[in-house]
């Protein structure tokens, strides 16, 4: 992909959080939330990011939206034919780009102000970033409510007067009200039951075409990611361990962690299927293991895995993996 075609480029992104201890609150270490994360996105693409809790998925989205400034690296965003390094912009320069990058959080009940009516939740971004008359403001709010499948007559209700699925639709409407080009979705269906999940996913698919959006979808649910995404990143302890087209990753995984995630997906034909049970928990990000960060839980590990950090390498034109044994292992996918 050429630079002119890309919407977002993340280069060697690192995010470290200091750990303070003692009465004087001295820095005793750092939580390594993200470590050398690199990827590029094209216009109209849907990129899925998968991993266990604590692997850095949400931190990555917050860094891209500059809610959590990165420690090192670059975030290059394309807007109206211009390229901006987000983490090198001043506060006022960043404010001007805010409308073009919006985020939908996991729990709409927490992300929506319970003291504000839907009208205020949706109109406030327009009042801050756009100069519209009262009538045009009302038209835009009603238009976005209809787009997400809500009744505009409910515009003066409070968030607690809606169901969980309706609240998530309000959160999506708030993110879309400024007509962004990049929408960051932080587990948008995890707080909903199965039937509502399907409705929200269908809605997101419709809105993508209607508003010409580019999505980054974070989830621990591989089924959700596979439904919407054409390309997937698998993350573990702040690192990308595998990336590729959805079909390649699901049917021909090359990293043992990806294999374990796929084999954990419930299936009706699961009798006799090999199950991989990962032992232990995700290591402490304050003091990650030497070598491959996955080696303490990997059933295929060798001596080199404990000593040398594997780098992402190409196994096909669009499929990359960070594993010392990627070429020799034959891992089980969905097939």
C-alpha positions in Angstrom: 0.0 0.0 0.0 1.4 3.4 -1.0 1.5 6.3 1.4 -1.1 8.2 -0.6 -3.6 5.3 -0.2 -3.2 4.9 3.6 -5.5 6.5 6.2 -3.4 5.5 9.2 0.2 4.5 9.8 1.4 3.3 13.2 5.2 3.1 13.4 7.1 1.4 16.2 4.5 2.5 18.8 5.4 2.1 22.4 3.3 3.0 25.5 4.8 2.7 28.9 3.0 3.6 32.2 5.2 4.5 35.2 4.7 2.6 38.4 5.0 4.7 41.6 5.8 3.2 45.0 6.7 4.5 48.4 5.8 7.6 50.4 7.7 9.8 48.0 6.0 8.1 45.0 9.2 7.3 43.2 9.1 5.5 39.8 10.0 1.9 40.5 9.3 0.5 37.0 7.1 0.7 33.9 4.1 -1.2 32.6 4.9 -2.1 29.0 1.4 -1.7 27.6 2.5 -1.5 23.9 5.9 -2.6 22.4 6.9 -1.8 18.8 3.4 -1.9 17.3 3.4 -1.3 13.5 0.6 -1.4 10.9 -0.9 0.5 8.0 -4.6 1.0 7.1 -6.2 1.9 3.8 -9.3 3.9 3.2 -12.5 2.0 3.8 -10.7 -0.9 5.5 -12.0 -2.8 8.6 -9.1 -3.9 10.8 -9.8 -6.3 13.6 -7.6 -6.5 16.7 -7.9 -9.6 18.9 -6.3 -10.7 22.2 -6.9 -11.5 25.8 -7.7 -8.9 28.4 -4.6 -6.9 29.2 -2.8 -7.4 25.9 -3.0 -3.7 25.0 -5.9 -3.6 22.6 -7.8 -0.7 24.3 -4.5 1.2 25.0 -3.8 1.0 21.3 -7.1 2.7 20.4 -6.6 5.3 23.1 -3.2 6.1 21.7 -4.5 6.4 18.1 -7.1 8.8 19.4 -4.4 10.6 21.5 -6.3 10.0 24.7 -3.2 8.2 25.9 -0.1 9.8 24.2 2.5 7.3 23.1 5.9 7.1 24.8 7.7 6.5 21.5 6.9 6.0 17.8 4.7 7.8 15.3 0.9 7.9 14.5 0.5 9.3 11.0 -3.1 10.2 10.0 -4.3 11.2 6.5 -7.0 13.8 6.3 -8.2 15.8 3.3 -5.0 15.0 1.4 -2.7 16.0 4.2 -0.6 13.8 6.5 -0.3 14.6 10.2 1.9 13.0 12.9 -0.7 13.1 15.7 1.7 12.8 18.6 3.8 15.7 17.3 0.9 18.1 17.0 0.2 21.0 19.4 -3.0 20.9 21.5 -4.8 23.3 19.2 -3.8 21.5 16.1 -5.0 18.2 17.6 -8.4 19.7 18.5 -9.0 20.6 14.8 -8.5 16.9 13.9 -10.6 15.5 16.6 -13.8 15.4 14.5 -12.1 13.0 12.0 -11.1 10.3 14.6 -13.9 9.2 16.9 -14.1 6.3 19.4 -17.0 4.1 20.6 -16.3 2.7 24.1 -17.2 -0.7 25.4 -19.9 0.3 28.0 -22.3 2.9 26.8 -23.7 3.4 30.3 -20.3 4.6 31.5 -19.4 6.6 28.4 -22.7 8.6 28.2 -23.2 11.3 30.8 -26.3 10.3 32.8 -27.2 13.9 33.5 -27.4 14.9 29.8 -30.3 14.3 27.5 -29.8 12.6 24.2 -30.2 16.0 22.5 -27.3 17.5 24.5 -25.1 14.4 24.0 -25.4 14.7 20.2 -25.7 18.5 19.8 -22.7 19.4 22.0 -20.0 18.1 19.5 -21.6 20.1 16.7 -21.7 23.2 18.9 -18.0 22.8 19.6 -16.8 22.0 16.1 -19.4 23.3 13.6 -21.2 26.6 13.1 -24.8 25.5 12.5 -28.1 27.3 13.0 -30.6 25.9 15.5 -32.7 24.3 12.7 -29.8 22.7 11.0 -28.5 21.5 14.3 -31.9 19.8 14.9 -31.9 18.3 11.4 -28.4 16.8 11.9 -29.3 15.3 15.2 -32.6 13.8 13.9 -30.8 12.5 10.8 -28.1 10.6 12.8 -30.7 9.1 15.1 -32.7 7.7 12.2 -29.4 6.4 10.7 -28.7 4.3 13.9 -32.3 3.1 14.1 -33.7 5.3 16.9 -36.8 7.4 17.1 -36.0 11.2 16.9 -39.0 11.9 19.3 -36.9 10.3 22.1 -34.3 13.0 21.8 -35.1 14.6 25.2 -34.8 11.3 27.2 -31.9 10.5 29.5 -29.5 7.5 28.8 -31.0 5.4 31.7 -34.4 5.5 29.9 -33.0 3.4 27.1 -32.1 -0.3 26.8 -28.4 -1.4 26.6 -28.7 -1.9 22.8 -30.3 1.6 22.4 -27.6 3.2 24.5 -24.9 1.7 22.3 -26.7 3.1 19.3 -26.7 6.6 21.0 -22.9 6.2 21.6 -22.4 5.3 17.9 -24.6 8.3 16.9 -22.5 10.6 19.0 -19.3 9.3 17.4 -20.8 9.8 13.9 -22.4 13.2 14.4 -19.2 15.0 13.2 -18.9 12.6 10.2 -15.4 11.2 11.0 -13.3 9.3 8.5 -11.9 6.8 11.1 -14.0 5.1 13.7 -12.4 3.3 16.6 -14.6 0.5 18.1 -13.6 -0.7 21.6 -15.5 -4.0 22.1 -18.8 -2.3 21.0 -20.9 -5.5 21.5 -19.3 -7.1 24.6 -21.8 -5.5 27.0 -24.8 -6.7 25.0 -26.6 -10.1 24.8 -26.3 -12.2 21.6 -29.4 -11.0 19.8 -28.4 -7.3 20.3 -24.8 -8.1 19.3 -26.1 -9.2 15.9 -28.2 -6.1 15.5 -25.3 -3.7 16.3 -23.0 -5.6 14.0 -25.5 -5.3 11.2 -25.9 -1.6 12.0 -22.1 -1.0 11.9 -21.9 -2.8 8.5 -24.6 -0.5 7.1 -23.1 2.7 8.6 -19.7 1.9 7.1 -21.1 2.0 3.6 -23.4 4.9 4.3 -20.8 7.2 5.7 -17.7 5.8 3.9 -16.0 4.9 7.1 -12.7 3.2 8.1 -13.0 1.0 11.2 -10.6 -0.4 13.8 -12.5 -3.0 15.7 -11.1 -4.3 19.0 -12.6 -7.5 20.5 -11.8 -10.7 22.4 -14.6 -12.3 20.4 -13.1 -13.8 17.2 -16.6 -14.4 15.8 -17.4 -10.7 15.9 -14.0 -9.8 14.3 -14.3 -12.3 11.6 -17.8 -11.0 10.7 -16.7 -7.4 10.1 -13.0 -7.5 9.4 -11.0 -8.4 6.3 -7.7 -8.1 8.1 -6.8 -9.1 11.6 -4.0 -8.3 14.1 -3.4 -10.8 17.0 -1.9 -9.2 20.1 -0.3 -10.7 23.1 1.3 -8.7 26.0 1.4 -5.5 24.0 3.0 -7.0 20.8 1.6 -8.0 17.5 2.3 -11.8 17.1 0.4 -12.4 13.9 -1.4 -10.3 11.2 -3.0 -11.1 7.9 -6.2 -11.5 5.9 -9.1 -12.9 8.0 -9.4 -16.1 6.0 -5.7 -16.8 6.2 -5.5 -16.2 10.0 -8.6 -18.2 10.8 -8.0 -21.2 8.5 -4.2 -21.2 8.4 -2.9 -19.7 11.7 0.9 -19.6 12.0 1.3 -18.6 15.7 0.6 -21.0 18.6 -1.4 -18.3 20.4 -3.6 -17.7 17.4 -4.2 -21.4 17.2 -5.3 -21.5 20.9 -7.7 -18.6 20.4 -9.3 -20.3 17.4 -9.6 -23.7 19.0 -11.4 -22.0 21.9 -14.3 -20.9 19.6 -17.4 -23.0 20.5 -18.5 -25.2 17.5 -21.4 -27.5 17.0 -19.1 -30.1 15.4 -16.6 -29.9 18.3 -16.6 -33.6 19.2 -13.1 -35.1 18.7 -11.6 -31.7 18.0 -8.2 -31.0 19.4 -8.5 -28.5 22.3 -5.5 -26.4 23.4 -5.6 -25.3 27.0 -3.3 -22.5 27.7 -1.7 -22.9 31.2 -1.0 -20.0 33.5 -1.9 -16.4 32.8 -0.6 -13.5 30.8 2.8 -12.5 32.2 3.3 -9.3 34.3 3.8 -6.4 31.8 6.1 -4.7 34.3 8.6 -7.5 34.0 7.8 -9.5 30.7 9.6 -12.8 30.1 12.8 -12.9 28.1 12.7 -14.0 24.5 9.3 -14.7 23.1 6.7 -13.2 25.5 4.4 -16.2 24.8 7.0 -18.9 25.5 5.9 -19.6 29.2 2.5 -20.8 27.9 3.5 -22.3 24.6 3.4 -26.0 24.0 5.7 -25.8 21.1 8.5 -23.8 22.7 12.2 -24.6 22.2 15.4 -23.2 23.7 15.6 -20.3 21.3 12.1 -19.1 22.3 13.4 -18.3 25.8 16.4 -16.3 24.6 15.6 -14.4 21.4 12.6 -12.1 20.7 11.0 -13.2 17.4 10.4 -10.5 14.8 7.4 -10.3 12.5 8.3 -12.1 9.3 6.4 -12.7 6.0 5.0 -16.2 5.5 3.0 -15.0 2.5 2.3 -11.7 0.7 -0.1 -10.4 3.4 0.5 -12.8 6.3 3.1 -12.0 8.9 3.9 -13.9 12.2 6.4 -13.4 15.1 7.4 -17.0 15.9 10.7 -18.8 15.6 9.0 -22.0 14.5 6.4 -20.5 12.1 7.9 -22.3 9.0 7.9 -25.8 10.6 4.7 -25.9 12.6 1.4 -27.1 11.1 -1.3 -25.5 13.2 -5.0 -26.2 13.3 -7.4 -23.6 12.1 -11.2 -23.6 11.5 -10.9 -26.1 8.7 
